[in-house]
Amino acid sequence: MADGDDRQATFGSDGSLETDTTPDATGDNDFGEPKEANETDGGYNRYAVSSLLQKAVRRSDEEVAAWAAWELARSGYSWNLWDRLNLYVVEDLRAGSDVALTIQRYEELATERWEPAEWKGRLCAIHAALAAARARSTREGPNADEYFRAVADLRAEARENGEEPAHDFPVGDLEPGGEFDAIFDGHTGEGSKLGRGTRFFKTRGARVGPEGEGEHSARWQRLAMLLDDDRDYSAAELDRAVEPVDPDDPWREPETVGGGDDESAEGDRTGEGESRNGSDDADGSLSDFSS
């Protein structure tokens, strides 16, 4: 990124704004007048234009977003522009949006290959703003952060007063035997103490969903379990390992799988109709997966 990308607005002890205008942002505005501190070429305050850019992205107003990005870029505030655009990715766009990589690439082109205020740099700014404005807007990240912080305060206050909190985290106390029992496999201290090893992990902790495993992934999982030299899995366990979770109750797990004690020792427990060397069991044998 260009020099100065970490600049932030600061305020003096009397509440006045302390400004730090970069050399690129000096000169005259469009009217031939010397630019004031934090003034854009069009005569606008850069903080107002930066805020406009974010609100335009949030409201999916492509034209206004494109103009605001162009105005900041041409006025010598590219560091402000790219800092803001990268913030919008995590603050105003839906999680998982690939626009983050798009914006990153445009920033690299504008600031490392070309000059950000020149024609190519301005095009990059416009494209990045348009990409952000066209992406799915949401405030889910900041909303979640604000809610979780409020709940944390309520929980702490309730504990101090010896009361139950009016609101709690969505996971409760996170203890074995509770709603999220599947997380306590051999990768946790509690799970290790309970003797929950590979068998527990394969049939509970490693399950995905609700779409479930793809055809190849499910086949590889079952084959890997069948070829395990240290433990024999029942047909029910093979099925359970690749069964998608319930979309309405993704954490629910039975106490046992296939009628046996699947929290017992990791040793031999071959289910009915299932054999390490292949069998006539259509949903679990090696012979069914070898083709």
C-alpha positions in Angstrom: 0.0 0.0 0.0 1.1 3.6 -0.5 2.8 5.5 2.3 0.4 6.9 4.9 -2.1 4.1 4.7 -2.2 3.8 8.5 -3.2 7.5 9.1 -6.4 8.0 11.2 -8.2 11.1 12.2 -7.2 12.4 15.6 -8.6 15.0 17.9 -6.8 17.5 20.1 -7.5 18.1 23.8 -10.0 20.8 22.9 -11.9 18.6 20.6 -10.6 20.1 17.4 -9.7 17.9 14.5 -5.9 17.4 14.0 -5.2 16.8 10.3 -2.3 15.4 8.5 -2.6 16.0 4.8 -0.3 13.9 2.6 1.8 15.7 0.0 -0.2 14.0 -2.8 -3.3 15.8 -1.5 -1.9 19.3 -1.7 -2.2 21.7 -4.6 -5.2 23.5 -6.1 -8.8 22.3 -6.3 -10.9 22.3 -9.5 -11.6 26.0 -9.0 -7.9 27.0 -9.0 -7.9 27.6 -5.2 -5.3 26.1 -2.8 -6.9 23.1 -1.2 -7.6 23.3 2.5 -6.5 20.4 4.8 -8.5 17.3 4.0 -10.2 18.9 1.0 -10.7 17.0 -2.3 -10.1 18.3 -5.7 -13.9 18.9 -6.1 -13.9 21.0 -2.9 -15.4 18.4 -0.6 -14.2 17.2 2.8 -12.5 13.9 2.4 -14.1 12.5 5.5 -17.5 13.2 4.0 -16.6 11.6 0.7 -15.1 8.6 2.6 -18.4 8.2 4.6 -20.4 8.6 1.4 -18.4 5.8 -0.2 -19.1 3.4 2.6 -22.8 4.2 2.7 -23.0 3.9 -1.1 -21.4 0.4 -0.9 -23.8 -0.5 1.9 -26.8 0.7 -0.1 -25.6 -0.8 -3.4 -25.5 2.6 -5.1 -23.0 1.8 -7.8 -22.7 5.3 -9.4 -22.2 7.2 -6.1 -19.7 4.6 -4.9 -17.8 4.9 -8.2 -17.7 8.7 -8.0 -16.6 8.7 -4.3 -13.7 6.3 -5.0 -12.7 8.4 -8.1 -12.8 11.6 -6.1 -10.6 10.2 -3.3 -8.1 8.7 -5.8 -7.7 11.7 -8.0 -7.4 14.0 -4.9 -4.4 12.3 -3.5 -6.2 10.3 -0.8 -5.7 6.9 -2.3 -4.4 5.6 1.1 -7.7 6.6 2.6 -9.6 5.0 -0.2 -8.0 1.6 -0.1 -8.0 1.5 3.7 -11.7 2.2 3.7 -12.5 -0.3 0.9 -10.7 -3.1 2.7 -12.6 -2.2 5.9 -15.9 -2.4 4.0 -15.2 -6.0 3.0 -15.4 -7.1 6.7 -17.8 -4.5 7.9 -20.5 -4.2 5.2 -20.3 -7.3 2.9 -21.5 -10.8 3.5 -19.0 -13.3 4.9 -17.3 -15.4 2.2 -17.6 -12.8 -0.6 -14.8 -13.2 -3.1 -14.9 -9.5 -3.7 -12.2 -9.2 -1.0 -9.6 -10.7 -3.3 -10.9 -8.6 -6.2 -10.4 -5.4 -4.2 -7.0 -6.6 -3.0 -5.9 -7.1 -6.6 -7.1 -3.7 -7.7 -5.3 -2.1 -4.8 -2.0 -3.9 -5.8 -2.3 -2.7 -9.4 -3.2 0.9 -8.4 -0.5 1.3 -5.8 2.3 -1.0 -6.8 2.2 -1.1 -10.5 0.7 2.3 -11.3 0.3 5.6 -9.7 -3.0 5.7 -7.7 -4.0 9.2 -8.8 -3.3 8.7 -12.5 -5.7 7.2 -15.0 -5.0 3.5 -14.5 -5.0 4.0 -10.7 -8.3 5.8 -10.9 -9.8 3.0 -13.0 -8.7 0.5 -10.3 -10.4 2.6 -7.7 -13.7 2.8 -9.7 -13.6 -1.0 -10.4 -13.0 -1.8 -6.7 -15.8 0.4 -5.6 -18.2 -1.1 -8.1 -17.2 -4.6 -7.1 -18.0 -3.7 -3.5 -21.3 -2.0 -4.3 -22.4 -5.0 -6.4 -21.6 -7.5 -3.6 -24.2 -8.7 -1.1 -24.4 -6.1 1.6 -25.0 -7.0 5.2 -24.1 -5.7 8.7 -23.9 -9.2 10.1 -20.3 -8.9 11.3 -20.7 -5.7 13.3 -24.2 -6.7 14.5 -22.8 -10.0 15.8 -19.9 -8.2 17.5 -22.1 -5.7 19.2 -24.6 -8.3 20.4 -21.9 -10.7 21.7 -20.2 -7.9 23.6 -23.5 -6.8 25.2 -24.2 -10.4 26.2 -20.7 -10.7 27.7 -21.4 -7.7 29.9 -24.7 -9.1 31.0 -23.1 -12.5 31.9 -20.4 -10.8 33.9 -22.9 -8.6 35.7 -25.2 -11.6 36.4 -22.3 -13.7 37.9 -21.3 -10.8 40.1 -24.9 -10.6 41.4 -25.2 -14.4 41.7 -28.0 -14.5 39.1 -28.7 -16.2 35.9 -28.1 -13.9 32.9 -31.1 -12.7 31.0 -29.2 -13.4 27.8 -26.5 -15.9 27.3 -24.1 -17.0 24.6 -25.6 -19.5 22.1 -23.4 -22.3 23.4 -24.3 -22.2 27.1 -21.6 -23.8 29.4 -20.0 -26.0 26.8 -19.7 -29.2 28.9 -19.6 -32.9 27.9 -23.1 -34.4 27.7 -24.6 -31.1 26.7 -25.9 -29.9 23.4 -22.5 -29.6 21.9 -21.2 -33.0 23.2 -19.8 -33.9 19.8 -17.0 -31.3 20.2 -15.4 -33.2 23.1 -13.4 -35.7 21.1 -9.8 -36.7 21.5 -8.7 -33.2 20.4 -9.9 -31.8 23.8 -8.8 -32.5 27.3 -12.3 -33.5 28.3 -12.7 -35.8 25.4 -9.3 -37.5 26.1 -10.4 -38.1 29.7 -13.5 -39.8 28.4 -11.5 -42.1 26.1 -13.0 -40.6 23.0 -10.6 -41.4 20.2 -10.7 -41.9 16.5 -14.0 -43.9 16.5 -15.8 -41.0 18.3 -14.3 -38.4 16.0 -15.1 -40.3 12.8 -18.8 -40.9 13.7 -19.5 -37.6 15.4 -16.8 -34.9 15.4 -16.0 -35.2 11.6 -19.5 -35.1 10.3 -20.5 -32.3 8.0 -23.7 -30.9 6.7 -26.4 -30.2 6.1 -25.4 -30.8 2.5 -23.3 -33.8 3.5 -20.2 -35.2 1.9 -19.9 -35.3 -1.8 -19.9 -38.6 -3.6 -16.1 -38.9 -3.8 -15.5 -37.7 -0.2 -18.0 -40.1 1.2 -16.5 -43.0 -0.7 -13.0 -42.1 0.5 -14.1 -41.7 4.1 -15.8 -45.1 4.2 -12.9 -46.8 2.5 -10.4 -45.2 4.9 -12.5 -46.5 7.8 -12.8 -50.0 6.3 -9.0 -50.1 5.8 -8.2 -49.0 9.3 -5.8 -51.6 10.8 -6.6 -50.6 14.4 -10.3 -50.7 14.6 -13.3 -52.3 12.9 -16.3 -50.2 12.2 -19.9 -51.4 12.0 -22.1 -50.7 9.0 -24.0 -48.3 11.1 -20.9 -46.4 12.0 -19.8 -46.2 8.4 -23.2 -44.8 7.5 -23.2 -42.4 10.4 -19.7 -41.0 9.5 -21.0 -39.7 6.1 -24.6 -38.9 7.1 -25.3 -35.1 6.9 -26.3 -33.4 10.1 -29.9 -32.4 10.6 -30.3 -28.8 9.4 -32.9 -28.1 12.1 -30.8 -29.7 14.9 -27.2 -29.9 13.7 -25.7 -30.9 17.1 -28.0 -33.8 18.0 -26.2 -37.1 18.2 -27.5 -40.4 19.6 -25.9 -41.9 22.7 -24.8 -44.9 20.7 -24.3 -45.7 17.0 -25.6 -49.0 15.7 -26.7 -50.2 19.2 -23.2 -50.5 20.5 -21.1 -48.5 23.0 -19.1 -46.3 20.5 -17.3 -44.6 23.3 -15.6 -47.9 24.4 -12.1 -48.9 23.6 -10.9 -48.4 20.1 -10.5 -52.1 19.5 -12.3 -54.8 17.6 -16.0 -54.3 17.1 -17.2 -55.6 13.7 -20.8 -54.9 12.9 -23.2 -57.4 11.5 -22.6 -57.9 7.7 -19.3 -55.9 7.7 -15.9 -57.2 7.2 -12.4 -55.7 6.7 -11.9 -57.9 3.6 -15.1 -57.1 1.9 -18.6 -58.7 2.1 -22.0 -58.8 0.6 -23.1 -55.8 2.7 -24.1 -53.3 0.0 -23.5 -50.1 2.1 -20.2 -51.0 3.9 -18.0 -53.5 2.2 -14.7 -53.0 0.3 -16.1 -55.0 -2.7 -18.8 -52.3 -3.1 -16.2 -49.5 -3.3 -13.5 -51.2 -5.3 -14.9 -50.4 -8.8 
